Amino acid sequence: MTAMPPARTPDPTPAQVRRWRQHLADERAEAAVYRDL
């Protein structure tokens, strides 16, 4: 996965922000599950 330079990336749409926030929440929940094992 290649990251684009910040100067060229447009601001994310509210939908994209929500999707990434949910993705981050899912990742954190998964990490918590593995910590508890």
Sequence and secondary structure as in RCSB ss.txt:
>XXXX:A:sequence
MTAMPPARTPDPTPAQVRRWRQHLADERAEAAVYRDL
>XXXX:A:secstr
     TTT     HHHHHHHHHHHHHHHHHHHHHHH 
